[in-house]
Amino acid sequence: MKYSLVEVAYAALLHDIGKFYQRIYTVSNLNVTEIDTAPLDKYGNYHTHLHSGYTSRFFSKYLNQNNEYELLTSEHHKKNSDEFSKIIRDADHIASAIDRSDEHYDFENNNKKGQFIISRLHSVMSEVDFGTDRNDMTFPLSTLKDMTFPQADYSEKTLQESSDEYKYLFEKFIKEVENSSVLKKKIIDINNYHKMYNLLNQYCVTIPASTFEGKNSSVSLFDHLKLTSAIASCLYYDECQNSKEFYMLELDISGIQNFIYQITEGVSGKEGLTKALRGRSIFVGLITNAITYAFLKLFGLTESNILFNTGGGAVILLPYTDNTEEKVDNEAKKLQKKLFDLFKTEITFVYGLIKLTETELATYQSDKALELKQEVGRNKMRKFYNIIDEDFFFQKINSNNECYLCGRPVEHKGEKCHLCKMIEIVSDVYIRNNNFGILYDYDKLFDKISVIDQIDLGFVKIKFVNEFYSSNNIYYIDSINSFGFGNQKLLASLVPKDKFSKVLNFESIVNNLIQDKGDSKLGILKMDVDNLGGIFAFGLKQEGKLGAKRSISKYVTLSRLIELFFGHYLVEICRDVSLEFNSNIHQYVENQTMFYINYAGGDDLVIMGPAYGIVYLAKEINKRFENYTGNKGITISGGIHIQGPKSPIRFGVGEAEKQLEYSKQGKKHAITLMNTTISFEKYDTILNKVEDYVHFIQQGKISRTMIYNIMSNIRDKDYKQFIYFIPRIQYILFRNLNNKDSQEIFIQMKKDINDISNDRDLQEYILILKLTIMFTRNTEREV
C-alpha cells in the first residue's frame, strides 16, 4: 500500500465521524458530491449510509483533506476494490457485526423520523444479566469532563431539542479542531492521530454509535471508532488481512502491593511517607503503561489497540503474522530482564497470548476470555522462567548501607536509592503540575526537548512535558487533565495538600481535618468489584435479542465505564464526603479532601483517612456505584482496617486486604471492619443505630462507660453464651437508665438486645457498640 499504517489507523478512527456531524441537522442537507460517497440501494434507488456524506464534509471542511484519502475513507461502505477502503470496511464490519445491523436504514425518508437524533446512549452495564434486578439506564449527551451517571428515568427530548444538544457539543468539538495546527496539516502522521484520538475521547463517549429504529445502542461512538481503528491497524498486515485472524495479549503486573508499601517507617523516613506512597502508586501505573506501549511499538500500532488498561495490567489487540508469537516472546523476555535489573524480584509482569478468528473477536466468546485468563494464570506460576540464570540466584551486595526509605542497598549512609529518587521525581511532578503530558521515549527521539522532569527505566525514558512535541516516528503520549494529546488518563490521585501544596502526613489528616468525631485513628479502605472476571466472561449473553448479545465492542465499553468510576468519579465522592463532615475543610487543605487516595483504577481502590470518615466513605462509594451501574448483578465489596496514624501503613493495608477477603466469602457485596462482615444491604441500618447511640451519649442520656460494660461482657461470646448474659445486660441498662428521660432509650436498647437471635446478629450488635465507643472516645483506651 502507498498509505502507512498510521494513515489507515487515522482514517478508521474517523470513518464514522459523520454520525456526529449528521445529528446536528433535523433535515439532511448533503450536496450531490457528498451524497455520492454513500452506497446506492440496489432495490430502492436511493442512497443508504448517509453519514458517509458528512464524514466527507468533515474531512474537506475541517481537516483540509479534499483528496483521494478523504474519498477512500468516506466511501468505505461502497463495494469498491481499493485495498485501503477494504481494510476500513472490513474493520468496521468486525467492530460492529453484533452491535449494529441497522445502518442500511440511514436513508433520507427514514431520517425524517429523527429517531437517530433523539436516541441516547444506553448503558451497557444494564445488559449484564445474572438474573438480578437491573434498570434500563441512559447517558445524557455530554463531554467526558461533564459526563454524569446514567439515568433510569431519562425522558427523550424533542427532535429539535435533541439536535440542538448535538449542535452545541459539535461546535465545541469543531472549535478545538480548528484551533489545532496539528490537525490542519495535509500530511497525516502520528501527531494527527494523538490529537484526534484525545478529542474524540473527550467529545464522543456519550454519543451512541448507531441509533436507527430507536434501538438501544450501548456502544459509544468513541469506542466504535477506537475499535475499528485497532482492527484496521491489524488488517494492515497482509497475513492478518488474508486470514482474518488476530491475537489478544493480556499483561498482568506482579508485585504491585508489596512494592507500593515497601517503605521503612522509621523516624528518618516518616516525614516523606505520604509523599512516597503517592509516588509509588503512580510509578506502578507508569511502568504498566511503558510495558504496554512497548508491545504496541513492536508492531507500529497506536493507542487504539489498547482494549483495556489499568494500573495493574492491560489487554491489547495484535495482528496475526507468521512471527507474532515469536516477537511477543522475545519482547517479553527483554522487558522482564530490564525490570529485573531495576527491581529484582519485586516488580515483573506475566502475559497470556491467544489467537482469535474474525467471529471470535467480534463476539469475544466466553471460552476465549477464559482461555486468555487461564494462560495468564499458568504463567503466574513461573513468572521468572524466561530470565533465570546464575545471577538471578546470587546478587553481590557492595555496601551494608541501606536507603532510609525502602531499605535497598545504597553506597552512602543516609541517602536514597535510585528507585526512591525516581519515585520522588514522579511525586513532585504530580503535586506541582495539574496539566501535563507524559512522553514514553524508547528510541531517544526526544533527548533534546525541554521537560518538567524525567525518569529512566532502562528500556524507556519517561518524560514529563508541559508542551507538545511532534515527531515523524511512532511514539506514545499520555494526557493528564487537559494536556490534549494521546491517551486521556483520569487519575484519582487526590490527596490532602496544605496551602503550600505539601502533602499532609497521616497524623495531620486524622487530627486536623475532622473534628469531634471520636478517636483520632486512621482508617484504611480497600474495595473492588465482585466477580469482575465473571461479568466479562458471562454477563453479556450470546443469545437472545440483538441488544443483549456479547461483542468485543461492549467488552471495551464496559471496561472503560468501570474504570471511569474508579479513575474519575471517586474524586468527587471523596470531596463530597469530606465537605459533609467538615464544611470548613477548605481552610486546612487546598483541594477540599480529608481522604488520601493511594490507588484507584481499573476496578479497585485503596484510600486512607480519618476512621470516622472512612466508615462513611465506604457507604457512599457503594451507594454511588449502585446508582452508577443500575444493576444488582454488578456489586462492590470492601474491607476497613483501623489503626493509629503512626502505625506502619504497609501492615495496615495488608490487614485491610484481609478484611476485604472476608467480605468476598459467601454472597459478597459486603463490608468487613473489626473482623465483622456486614452486607451492604444492612450497612446503613448498622450505621444508623450507631448514630442513635452516639447521639444518646452526646445528649448525656447514656454513658460511654455503660456501652463499654455491655460490650466487654459479650464481645467474646457466641449466641448460646450470650443468652446467659441477657439478665446481666438488662440489669446494666436498668441501673443506668432509671430516670424518666431515659425510659424510651431503655425500651429501645432492650429491644435491640432481645432482637439478637443468632451469632451473626450478635456480632453485628457488638460492632455497633465498638463503633459507638470509637466515635465518642476522648481517651487512648482501646476497645
SEDREN-541927 format. One record per residue (C-alpha): x, y, z. Coordinates in Angstrom, 2 decimals, padded with zeros to 5 digits. Example, Ala and Ser with C-alpha at 12.3 -4.5 7.8 and 13.67 -1.06 7.14 Angstrom:
BEGIN
        x        y        z
   012.30  -004.50   007.80
   013.67  -001.06   007.14
This chain:
BEGIN
        x        y        z
   000.00   000.00   000.00
   001.07   003.55  -000.62
  -000.54   004.55   002.67
   001.17   003.95   006.03
  -000.28   002.03   008.96
  -000.86   005.32   010.84
  -002.77   006.76   007.88
  -005.00   003.69   007.82
  -005.48   003.84   011.59
  -006.34   007.57   011.39
  -008.89   007.03   008.62
  -010.51   004.21   010.61
  -010.58   006.43   013.67
  -012.64   008.96   011.72
  -014.57   006.70   009.35
  -017.89   007.32   011.15
  -017.30   010.89   012.36
  -020.16   011.79   010.01
  -022.57   010.26   012.53
  -021.69   013.05   014.97
  -021.92   015.70   012.23
  -025.16   014.31   010.76
  -027.10   014.58   014.01
  -026.84   018.37   014.25
  -029.33   018.61   011.37
  -033.02   017.74   011.63
  -033.12   017.53   007.82
  -030.26   016.22   005.68
  -028.51   018.88   003.58
  -025.88   016.87   001.69
  -024.84   018.14  -001.71
  -024.60   015.90  -004.77
  -020.88   015.23  -004.35
  -021.21   014.36  -000.67
  -024.20   012.07  -001.11
  -022.39   010.20  -003.85
  -019.94   008.85  -001.25
  -022.81   006.76   000.16
  -023.76   003.44  -001.46
  -026.83   003.22  -003.66
  -029.54   000.76  -002.60
  -029.94  -001.74  -005.43
  -033.71  -002.06  -004.94
  -034.95   001.32  -003.75
  -032.88   003.61  -005.98
  -031.80   005.71  -003.01
  -028.56   006.19  -001.06
  -028.06   004.47   002.29
  -025.43   005.21   004.95
  -025.87   008.96   004.54
  -023.46   009.61   007.37
  -020.70   008.84   004.83
  -021.51   012.17   003.17
  -021.00   014.02   006.44
  -017.71   012.21   007.00
  -016.66   013.51   003.57
  -017.73   017.04   004.51
  -015.86   016.87   007.83
  -012.61   015.82   006.13
  -012.79   018.51   003.45
  -014.19   021.38   005.54
  -012.30   020.99   008.81
  -009.21   018.87   008.06
  -008.27   020.27   004.63
  -008.42   016.73   003.24
  -010.32   017.09  -000.03
  -008.42   014.38  -001.83
  -008.15   010.66  -002.52
  -007.51   009.97   001.17
  -010.80   011.59   002.12
  -012.65   009.80  -000.65
  -011.33   006.36   000.26
  -012.29   006.94   003.90
  -015.80   008.27   003.37
  -016.60   005.67   000.68
  -015.71   002.68   002.85
  -019.34   001.46   002.67
  -019.15   001.17  -001.11
  -018.09  -002.16  -002.59
  -015.04  -000.77  -004.35
  -011.89  -002.81  -004.73
  -009.34  -000.39  -003.29
  -007.28  -002.07  -000.58
  -007.41   000.99   001.67
  -011.22   001.18   001.71
  -011.49  -002.59   002.02
  -009.44  -002.54   005.24
  -011.66   000.19   006.70
  -014.81  -001.63   005.58
  -013.67  -005.00   006.97
  -012.61  -003.44   010.27
  -015.94  -001.63   010.54
  -017.86  -004.87   009.90
  -015.92  -006.78   012.56
  -016.25  -003.99   015.12
  -019.99  -003.64   014.52
  -021.02  -007.16   013.50
  -023.05  -007.73   016.64
  -023.87  -004.24   017.87
  -025.03  -002.52   014.70
  -027.03  -004.06   011.91
  -029.25  -001.10   011.14
  -027.10   001.28   009.10
  -028.92   000.41   005.91
  -031.87   002.33   007.46
  -029.77   005.50   007.21
  -031.54   006.99   004.19
  -033.42   010.23   003.52
  -037.03   009.18   004.16
  -036.16   007.28   007.32
  -034.04   010.16   008.58
  -037.11   012.38   008.64
  -038.35   010.38   011.64
  -035.42   011.75   013.62
  -035.09   008.79   015.99
  -031.36   008.53   015.29
  -031.02   012.08   016.66
  -033.35   011.68   019.63
  -031.98   008.37   020.98
  -029.21   008.48   023.56
  -026.54   006.04   024.70
  -027.90   003.04   026.57
  -025.67   001.85   029.44
  -024.01  -001.47   028.65
  -023.98  -002.11   032.41
  -027.74  -002.55   032.13
  -027.19  -005.53   029.85
  -025.10  -007.57   032.30
  -027.56  -010.30   033.24
  -027.16  -012.62   036.22
  -030.89  -012.89   036.88
  -030.92  -009.92   039.27
  -032.84  -006.66   039.14
  -031.45  -004.10   036.71
  -032.65  -000.80   035.33
  -032.52   000.48   031.77
  -030.02   003.31   032.14
  -029.30   006.12   029.68
  -026.39   008.56   029.47
  -027.32   012.18   028.70
  -025.23   013.77   025.94
  -022.08   015.45   027.28
  -018.31   015.67   027.13
  -016.12   013.26   029.10
  -015.35   016.03   031.57
  -019.04   016.72   032.23
  -020.23   013.11   031.99
  -022.85   012.26   034.61
  -024.19   008.96   035.90
  -026.62   007.21   033.55
  -030.26   007.87   034.35
  -033.02   005.31   034.91
  -035.74   007.91   034.39
  -034.32   009.60   031.31
  -037.04   011.15   029.14
  -036.44   011.76   025.47
  -036.24   015.33   024.21
  -037.97   016.62   021.11
  -036.25   016.30   017.75
  -035.24   019.96   017.76
  -034.01   019.87   021.36
  -032.01   016.72   020.63
  -030.49   018.25   017.51
  -029.61   021.41   019.44
  -027.78   019.32   022.06
  -025.73   017.69   019.31
  -025.06   021.06   017.70
  -023.79   022.55   020.97
  -021.45   019.61   021.52
  -020.30   019.52   017.89
  -019.49   023.25   017.83
  -017.28   022.86   020.92
  -015.55   019.92   019.23
  -015.04   021.84   015.98
  -013.63   024.83   017.83
  -010.88   022.63   019.22
  -010.28   021.06   015.80
  -009.95   024.47   014.16
  -007.61   025.74   016.88
  -005.23   022.82   016.34
  -002.45   023.45   013.84
  -001.58   019.74   014.01
  -004.92   018.69   012.51
  -004.69   021.14   009.60
  -001.63   019.53   008.03
  -002.06   017.83   004.67
   000.30   015.04   005.72
  -001.24   012.53   008.11
   001.14   011.24   010.78
   001.21   010.05   014.37
   000.85   013.63   015.66
  -002.56   013.97   013.99
  -003.55   010.65   015.48
  -002.63   011.59   019.06
  -004.54   014.86   018.84
  -007.68   013.47   017.22
  -007.78   010.40   019.48
  -007.75   012.68   022.51
  -010.51   014.93   021.12
  -012.76   012.01   020.19
  -012.34   010.62   023.70
  -013.43   013.99   025.08
  -016.46   014.51   022.85
  -017.77   011.13   021.66
  -018.00   008.97   024.80
  -021.74   009.58   025.30
  -022.70   009.56   021.61
  -024.31   006.25   020.59
  -022.60   004.53   017.67
  -025.91   003.79   015.97
  -029.50   004.68   016.83
  -031.75   003.96   013.87
  -035.12   002.32   014.54
  -034.86   003.50   018.14
  -032.63   000.53   019.05
  -030.84   000.86   022.38
  -027.20   001.27   021.41
  -024.85   000.58   024.31
  -021.60   001.15   022.37
  -020.39   004.74   022.23
  -019.20   006.29   019.01
  -015.77   006.73   020.56
  -015.47   003.05   021.42
  -016.63   002.01   017.96
  -014.14   004.38   016.28
  -011.35   003.24   018.58
  -012.03  -000.45   018.00
  -012.37  -000.03   014.23
  -009.02   001.75   014.20
  -007.45  -001.06   016.25
  -008.76  -003.75   013.89
  -007.82  -001.77   010.77
  -004.28  -001.41   012.11
  -004.06  -005.18   012.42
  -005.57  -005.77   008.97
  -002.86  -003.54   007.52
  -000.63  -006.61   007.88
  -001.16  -008.86   004.86
  -001.21  -012.11   006.86
  -003.92  -010.69   009.13
  -005.95  -009.35   006.21
  -005.78  -012.67   004.36
  -006.53  -014.91   007.35
  -008.84  -012.59   009.31
  -007.14  -013.85   012.45
  -005.90  -011.81   015.39
  -004.06  -012.14   018.69
  -005.14  -010.85   022.05
  -002.37  -010.15   024.54
  -003.07  -009.75   028.24
  -000.44  -008.27   030.58
  -000.52  -008.66   034.35
   001.88  -006.69   036.56
   003.05  -008.68   039.56
   004.18  -007.41   042.98
   002.31  -004.09   042.97
   001.04  -004.03   046.54
   004.30  -005.17   048.12
   006.21  -002.59   046.10
   003.91   000.32   046.94
   004.06  -000.34   050.67
   007.73  -001.32   050.87
   008.67   001.68   052.96
   010.84   001.80   056.06
   008.72   003.76   058.53
   011.39   004.80   060.98
   011.83   008.34   062.26
   014.04   009.40   059.34
   011.54   008.25   056.71
   008.34   009.31   058.47
   008.26   012.87   057.07
   008.15   011.70   053.45
   005.84   008.71   053.99
   002.65   010.11   052.44
   004.58   011.60   049.54
   006.42   008.33   048.92
   003.21   006.28   048.95
   001.60   008.58   046.42
   004.67   008.48   044.18
   004.93   004.70   044.31
   001.31   004.21   043.32
   001.69   006.50   040.31
   005.05   004.94   039.47
   003.49   001.48   039.12
   000.96   002.90   036.67
   003.77   004.40   034.59
   005.52   001.02   034.46
   002.30  -000.63   033.25
   001.91   002.00   030.53
   005.55   001.71   029.47
   005.29  -002.09   029.09
   002.00  -001.79   027.20
   003.34   000.78   024.76
   006.47  -001.31   024.21
   004.34  -004.12   022.75
   002.41  -001.65   020.58
   005.67  -000.22   019.29
   006.77  -003.71   018.31
   004.06  -003.70   015.62
   003.84   000.04   014.98
   000.35   000.21   016.49
  -001.43   003.13   018.13
  -003.13   003.60   021.47
  -006.41   002.40   019.93
  -005.13  -001.17   020.18
  -005.21  -000.99   023.97
  -008.59  -002.52   024.74
  -008.22  -002.19   028.50
  -005.54  -000.63   030.68
  -005.35  -000.23   034.46
  -002.53   000.31   036.89
  -002.15  -003.45   037.16
  -002.39  -004.71   033.60
  -003.67  -004.32   030.07
  -005.33  -006.16   027.18
  -004.01  -005.41   023.69
  -005.21  -006.38   020.20
  -002.37  -007.56   017.93
  -002.31  -008.68   014.29
  -001.83  -012.25   013.19
   001.50  -012.58   011.42
   003.81  -015.52   010.82
   006.01  -014.43   013.73
   003.67  -012.62   016.15
   004.20  -015.18   018.91
   007.96  -015.12   018.49
   008.09  -011.32   018.53
   005.93  -011.14   021.65
   008.00  -013.78   023.46
   011.28  -012.05   022.63
   009.99  -008.63   023.64
   008.58  -010.01   026.88
   011.90  -011.62   027.76
   013.76  -008.38   027.05
   011.36  -006.31   029.16
   011.33  -008.81   032.02
   015.13  -008.70   032.10
   015.13  -004.89   032.21
   012.60  -004.92   035.04
   014.67  -007.48   036.93
   017.77  -005.28   036.59
   015.81  -002.42   038.11
   013.51  -004.11   040.64
   014.97  -007.59   041.12
   012.00  -009.84   042.02
   009.78  -007.04   043.33
   008.10  -005.97   040.08
   007.66  -008.00   036.91
   004.85  -009.00   034.56
   003.38  -012.12   033.03
   001.33  -012.39   029.89
  -001.10  -014.55   028.01
  -001.46  -014.66   024.22
  -004.32  -016.28   022.33
  -005.35  -016.39   018.68
  -008.88  -015.43   017.61
  -010.78  -015.74   014.38
  -012.81  -012.86   012.99
  -016.00  -014.24   014.58
  -014.33  -014.96   017.92
  -013.03  -011.42   018.03
  -016.38  -009.86   017.11
  -018.25  -011.74   019.85
  -015.31  -012.32   022.21
  -016.81  -015.62   023.26
  -016.67  -016.77   026.86
  -014.39  -019.70   026.13
  -011.80  -017.39   024.57
  -011.98  -014.98   027.51
  -011.43  -017.90   029.90
  -008.62  -019.30   027.75
  -006.77  -015.99   027.99
  -007.23  -015.79   031.77
  -006.04  -019.37   032.18
  -002.94  -018.67   030.10
  -002.10  -015.70   032.33
  -002.77  -017.79   035.43
  -000.40  -020.54   034.30
   002.36  -018.05   033.59
   001.96  -016.51   037.05
   003.25  -019.81   038.42
   006.54  -019.35   036.53
   006.89  -015.61   036.20
   010.70  -015.57   036.18
   011.10  -018.61   033.93
   012.43  -016.60   030.96
   015.18  -014.79   032.85
   016.51  -017.31   035.35
   020.30  -017.53   035.18
   023.14  -017.72   037.70
   022.82  -014.01   038.53
   019.16  -014.48   039.39
   020.02  -016.55   042.48
   023.02  -014.55   043.67
   023.35  -010.78   043.75
   026.56  -009.36   045.16
   025.96  -006.53   047.65
   028.76  -003.96   047.65
   027.53  -001.96   050.63
   025.98  -002.52   054.04
   024.25   000.86   053.92
   020.51   000.99   053.28
   018.15   003.51   051.74
   016.34   005.16   054.64
   013.02   005.00   052.77
   012.90   001.44   051.41
   015.90  -000.46   052.79
   017.62  -001.16   049.46
   021.43  -001.14   049.42
   023.00   002.28   048.82
   026.60   003.45   048.63
   026.46   006.02   051.42
   024.61   006.02   054.71
   021.56   008.29   054.91
   020.91   008.56   051.17
   018.05   007.42   048.98
   018.34   004.62   046.48
   017.97   005.15   042.72
   014.37   003.93   042.73
   013.27   006.18   045.58
   014.84   009.16   043.82
   012.82   008.39   040.69
   009.67   007.96   042.75
   010.27   011.32   044.41
   010.56   012.92   040.96
   007.24   011.38   039.94
   005.52   012.50   043.14
   006.83   016.07   042.78
   005.63   016.30   039.17
   002.10   015.28   040.11
   002.00   017.54   043.16
   003.23   020.67   041.37
   001.51   020.25   037.99
  -002.18   019.89   037.21
  -001.90   019.75   033.44
   000.93   017.97   031.61
   001.86   015.24   029.20
   003.85   012.03   029.65
   006.11   011.01   026.75
   007.41   007.45   026.51
   010.69   007.76   024.63
   012.03   004.34   023.58
   014.44   005.45   020.85
   015.88   008.71   022.19
   013.64   010.69   019.85
   013.17   013.47   022.38
   016.56   013.74   024.09
   016.86   017.46   023.38
   013.39   018.66   024.32
   012.57   020.76   027.37
   010.95   018.71   030.15
   009.39   019.28   033.56
   011.42   016.27   034.69
   012.14   012.71   033.58
   012.99   009.20   034.78
   014.84   006.35   033.06
   013.55   002.77   033.36
   016.34   001.33   031.23
   014.16   000.34   028.27
   012.36   003.70   028.09
   012.77   007.26   029.23
   009.59   008.72   030.66
   009.48   012.47   030.16
   007.01   014.84   031.79
   006.30   017.77   029.50
   004.12   020.85   029.50
   004.00   021.39   025.75
   003.52   019.20   022.70
   006.49   017.99   020.64
   005.93   016.37   017.25
   007.84   013.56   015.61
   007.68   011.68   012.33
   008.30   008.39   014.15
   005.90   006.34   016.23
   005.84   007.48   019.84
   003.38   007.34   022.74
   001.98   010.06   024.95
  -000.48   010.32   027.82
  -002.52   013.37   028.69
  -003.02   014.35   032.33
  -006.11   016.54   032.63
  -006.36   018.97   029.67
  -002.95   018.49   028.03
  -004.80   017.34   024.91
  -002.71   014.65   023.16
  -002.82   010.85   023.22
  -004.42   008.74   025.93
  -006.50   010.70   028.40
  -005.59   009.48   031.87
  -008.23   010.08   034.53
  -006.25   009.51   037.69
  -007.98   009.58   041.05
  -004.80   010.78   042.75
  -006.48   013.07   045.25
  -004.52   013.67   048.48
  -004.87   016.34   051.18
  -002.43   019.19   050.49
  -001.87   022.30   052.57
  -001.83   025.86   051.23
   001.78   025.36   050.12
   000.88   022.21   048.11
   002.65   019.98   050.61
   001.07   016.56   051.14
  -000.17   016.26   054.73
   001.08   013.36   056.81
  -001.38   010.89   058.33
  -001.21   012.43   061.80
  -002.27   015.81   060.41
  -005.01   014.19   058.35
  -006.68   012.44   061.31
  -006.10   015.22   063.86
  -006.86   018.35   061.86
  -009.30   017.52   059.04
  -012.22   016.14   061.05
  -013.40   017.45   064.39
  -015.44   015.98   067.25
  -015.76   012.58   065.57
  -014.24   010.41   068.27
  -010.87   008.72   068.31
  -008.03   010.08   066.15
  -007.50   006.85   064.25
  -006.53   006.23   060.65
  -008.92   004.17   058.55
  -007.68   002.20   055.54
  -010.30   001.21   052.99
  -009.79  -001.38   050.26
  -012.58  -002.12   047.76
  -013.04  -003.88   044.44
  -015.74  -005.07   042.08
  -017.18  -008.52   042.80
  -016.86  -011.28   040.19
  -015.32  -008.99   037.56
  -013.99  -011.91   035.53
  -017.44  -013.48   035.51
  -019.04  -010.20   034.46
  -016.85  -010.00   031.38
  -016.93  -013.72   030.62
  -020.61  -014.47   031.21
  -022.50  -011.26   031.96
  -023.26  -010.30   028.37
  -025.34  -013.02   026.77
  -024.52  -014.64   023.45
  -028.13  -015.48   022.66
  -031.40  -013.60   022.82
  -032.38  -010.27   021.37
  -029.80  -008.35   019.37
  -029.17  -005.70   022.00
  -028.19  -008.28   024.62
  -025.51  -010.16   022.71
  -021.82  -010.23   023.51
  -019.31  -008.30   021.46
  -015.78  -007.03   021.71
  -017.22  -003.51   021.38
  -019.28  -003.99   024.52
  -016.31  -005.50   026.33
  -014.30  -002.35   025.54
  -017.15  -000.04   026.58
  -017.87  -001.96   029.80
  -014.18  -001.91   030.74
  -013.96   001.83   030.17
  -017.11   002.57   032.18
  -015.92   000.59   035.21
  -012.51   002.25   035.00
  -014.22   005.65   034.71
  -015.92   005.19   038.07
  -012.67   004.42   039.90
  -010.49   006.84   037.96
  -012.85   009.82   037.79
  -015.99   009.81   039.92
  -014.14   008.67   043.04
  -012.54   012.10   043.42
  -015.95   013.75   043.54
  -017.21   011.22   046.09
  -014.23   011.82   048.40
  -014.69   015.58   048.23
  -018.44   015.37   048.85
  -018.00   013.19   051.96
  -015.17   015.45   053.20
  -017.38   018.54   052.93
  -020.26   016.72   054.60
  -018.21   016.13   057.74
  -016.18   019.35   057.66
  -017.70   022.30   055.84
  -014.64   024.38   056.70
  -012.13   021.92   055.26
  -011.04   024.47   052.64
  -009.38   026.38   055.49
  -006.98   023.49   056.06
  -006.37   021.94   052.63
  -006.29   023.47   049.16
  -008.19   020.63   047.46
  -011.03   020.10   049.97
  -010.42   016.48   050.90
  -009.67   014.57   054.07
  -009.04   011.37   052.10
  -005.77   010.11   050.69
  -006.47   008.12   047.51
  -003.40   005.93   047.44
  -004.58   003.87   044.49
  -007.70   003.82   042.33
  -008.00   002.37   038.86
  -009.47  -000.47   036.87
  -011.83  -001.99   039.42
  -010.28  -001.40   042.85
  -009.05   001.24   045.28
  -007.07   001.88   048.45
  -007.97   005.02   050.44
  -006.74   006.31   053.80
  -008.38   008.91   056.01
  -009.87   009.63   059.45
  -011.53   006.43   060.68
  -014.96   008.05   061.11
  -014.84   009.42   057.57
  -013.61   006.14   056.07
  -016.51   004.19   057.61
  -018.98   006.53   055.91
  -016.97   006.87   052.72
  -017.36   003.12   052.14
  -021.11   003.53   052.45
  -021.18   006.40   049.94
  -018.93   004.66   047.41
  -021.20   001.62   047.44
  -024.32   003.81   047.13
  -022.92   005.72   044.15
  -021.64   002.57   042.49
  -025.12   001.06   042.72
  -026.58   004.22   041.19
  -023.91   004.21   038.50
  -024.45   000.63   037.37
  -028.20   000.42   037.98
  -027.64  -003.33   038.17
  -027.74  -005.51   041.28
  -025.63  -008.05   039.42
  -022.64  -005.67   039.44
  -021.60  -005.12   043.04
  -018.64  -003.99   045.09
  -017.13  -005.24   048.38
  -014.75  -003.65   050.83
  -012.56  -004.09   053.87
  -011.62  -001.49   056.50
  -008.71  -001.60   058.93
  -008.42   000.96   061.72
  -005.09   001.81   063.34
  -003.11   004.63   064.88
  -001.75   007.20   062.39
   001.81   006.34   063.41
   001.43   002.58   062.84
   003.20   001.08   059.78
   000.97   001.71   056.78
   002.15  -001.36   054.87
   000.85  -003.62   057.62
  -002.41  -001.68   057.77
  -003.01  -002.16   054.05
  -002.34  -005.87   054.47
  -004.95  -006.00   057.23
  -007.45  -004.12   055.04
  -006.82  -006.74   052.36
  -007.66  -009.49   054.86
  -010.88  -007.70   055.78
  -011.75  -007.48   052.07
  -011.13  -011.21   051.70
  -013.65  -011.86   054.48
  -016.19  -009.77   052.55
  -015.58  -011.85   049.44
  -016.61  -015.04   051.19
  -020.22  -016.07   050.77
  -022.56  -013.77   048.84
  -020.08  -010.85   048.61
  -021.38  -007.27   048.25
  -020.29  -006.72   051.84
  -018.03  -004.60   054.03
  -015.84  -006.01   056.79
  -014.38  -003.99   059.66
  -013.17  -005.10   063.06
  -013.40  -008.67   061.71
  -017.18  -008.37   061.33
  -018.72  -008.75   057.89
  -021.87  -006.76   057.11
  -023.81  -006.97   053.87
  -024.12  -003.57   052.24
  -027.91  -004.02   052.38
  -027.62  -003.83   056.20
  -024.71  -001.38   056.45
  -027.00   001.67   056.54
  -029.05   000.12   059.35
  -025.91  -000.60   061.38
  -024.57   002.94   060.97
  -027.96   004.46   061.76
  -028.03   002.51   065.01
  -024.50   003.72   065.80
  -025.62   007.29   065.16
  -028.54   006.83   067.57
  -026.25   005.57   070.35
  -023.69   008.31   069.70
  -026.46   010.89   069.86
  -027.70   009.48   073.20
  -024.18   009.78   074.64
  -023.73   013.33   073.34
  -027.06   014.29   074.95
  -025.92   012.81   078.25
  -028.77   010.29   078.30
  -026.43   007.30   078.40
  -022.75   006.95   079.20
  -019.86   005.56   077.22
  -018.99   003.51   080.30
  -022.33   001.73   080.12
  -021.84   000.92   076.43
  -018.34  -000.31   077.20
  -019.58  -002.52   080.04
  -022.19  -004.17   077.80
  -019.66  -004.67   075.02
  -016.99  -006.12   077.32
  -019.49  -008.67   078.66
  -020.46  -010.06   075.25
  -017.62  -009.36   072.79
  -016.05  -012.82   073.13
  -019.29  -014.77   073.35
  -021.24  -016.82   070.84
  -025.04  -016.69   070.77
  -025.56  -019.59   073.17
  -023.24  -018.00   075.72
  -024.81  -014.59   075.12
  -028.25  -015.84   076.18
  -027.00  -016.42   079.73
  -025.75  -012.82   079.91
  -029.05  -011.19   078.93
  -030.20  -010.73   082.57
  -026.88  -009.09   083.42
  -027.16  -006.75   080.41
  -030.72  -005.83   081.36
  -029.53  -005.06   084.88
  -026.83  -002.78   083.46
  -029.47  -000.99   081.39
  -031.90  -000.68   084.30
  -029.20   000.57   086.62
  -028.01   003.25   084.22
  -031.33   004.25   082.62
  -033.65   004.61   085.60
  -034.67   008.25   085.12
  -037.73   009.36   083.18
  -035.75   010.92   080.33
  -034.11   007.57   079.61
  -037.13   005.31   079.65
  -037.59   005.44   075.88
  -033.90   004.66   075.37
  -034.15   001.80   077.87
  -037.03   000.29   075.87
  -035.16   000.73   072.58
  -031.90  -000.79   073.79
  -033.73  -003.65   075.48
  -035.46  -004.36   072.18
  -032.09  -004.26   070.38
  -030.79  -006.90   072.79
  -033.88  -009.09   072.51
  -033.82  -008.95   068.70
  -030.49  -010.82   068.66
  -031.33  -014.37   067.57
  -028.08  -015.84   066.17
  -024.33  -015.44   066.04
  -024.46  -013.01   063.10
  -026.90  -010.71   064.90
  -024.65  -010.80   067.95
  -021.52  -009.87   066.00
  -023.34  -007.02   064.30
  -024.52  -005.66   067.66
  -021.00  -005.89   069.09
  -019.79  -003.90   066.07
  -022.42  -001.24   066.80
  -021.11  -000.95   070.35
  -017.47  -000.81   069.26
  -018.13   001.92   066.70
  -020.18   003.87   069.24
  -017.27   003.80   071.67
  -014.73   004.72   068.97
  -016.82   007.60   067.63
  -017.19   009.14   071.09
  -013.81   008.35   072.59
  -011.64   011.09   074.03
  -009.03   008.79   075.64
  -006.43   006.40   074.31
  -008.14   003.28   075.76
  -008.59   000.53   073.14
  -011.91  -001.24   072.56
